[in-house]
Amino acid sequence: ISDQLKEAGLLADLKRCTKVEGIGFLTGARLIATFQRGDFRNADAFIAFLGMDLRVSQSGQKDGRRSLTKRGDPEARRLLHNAAMSASRTSAWKAFYEEQRARGFSTTQALVILARKLARVVFALLKGKSEYQPKAG
C-alpha cells in the first residue's frame, strides 16, 4: 500500500491524515483512496459518499427514527468507526465524545458522530492540503 501511495504521490497526504488522533495508516489510506474517487464540493458530499449521512423517515405526523444511509464503502465506514473508538480515548477527542454521551446519545451514536467529525477533518486536510492543527487543551 505504501508503494502504491508513493507511486501516486499521496504519501504527504497520508502523513497529514495520520497526524489526526485515531486515524492510522489503513484508515488514512482508505480515506485518501475514497477522496480520490470523486470531486466533492464539500464535506457533506464526502460524508454522503462514505454512506455516513442520515436518512430521515418522516410522513405526515409521524417522525421516524434516523439511520445511516450506508450507501458508501462499508470498509471505509468500518475503519472510521474503529478510528472513532480509538480517538474517543485520546485527550483531543475524549471531551467531544463525552459531550455527545451527555447529550443523551448511545455509545454507538456518539461514535458515529465522532467518526463523521473525523471524516470532516480528513476531508479538510485533503481538500485544502493543510496541516492538522489539534485543538489546544
Buried (B, 14 or more C-beta within 10 A) or exposed (E): EEEEBEEEEBBEBBEBBBBBBBBBEBBBBBBBBBBEEEEBEEBEBBBBBBBBBEEEEEEEEEEEEEEBEEEBBEEBBEBBBBBBBBBBEEEBBBEBBEEBBEEEBEEEBBBBBBBBBBBBBBBBBBBEEEEBEEEEE
